[in-house]
Amino acid sequence: MNSDILSENKQNQAIHHYCLMSKNYRYDVTIVYSAQFFSKAMVTSMQSGRMLLMCADDIPLD
């Protein structure tokens, strides 16, 4: 398969790994902050592999 690179950007990203505990569950997530996502953060669940984009307006806490 031949492919062409349409875009490539390099930046130093802030990557944070969190282990969150609730009464019944444990959540392991990775949060990647990037200007490439219009100042949003990419959140990845380590358990399910699901990803989503969040901005500061989506999170009620600072």
Secondary structure in CASP SS format (residue, H / E / C, confidence):
PFRMAT SS
TARGET T0000
AUTHOR 0000-0000-0000
METHOD secondary structure of the structure
MODEL  1
M C 1.00
N C 1.00
S C 1.00
D C 1.00
I C 1.00
L C 1.00
S C 1.00
E C 1.00
N C 1.00
K C 1.00
Q C 1.00
N C 1.00
Q C 1.00
A E 1.00
I E 1.00
H E 1.00
H E 1.00
Y E 1.00
C E 1.00
L E 1.00
M E 1.00
S C 1.00
K C 1.00
N C 1.00
Y C 1.00
R E 1.00
Y E 1.00
D E 1.00
V E 1.00
T E 1.00
I E 1.00
V E 1.00
Y E 1.00
S C 1.00
A H 1.00
Q H 1.00
F H 1.00
F C 1.00
S C 1.00
K C 1.00
A E 1.00
M E 1.00
V E 1.00
T E 1.00
S E 1.00
M C 1.00
Q C 1.00
S C 1.00
G C 1.00
R C 1.00
M E 1.00
L E 1.00
L E 1.00
M E 1.00
C C 1.00
A H 1.00
D H 1.00
D H 1.00
I C 1.00
P C 1.00
L C 1.00
D C 1.00
END
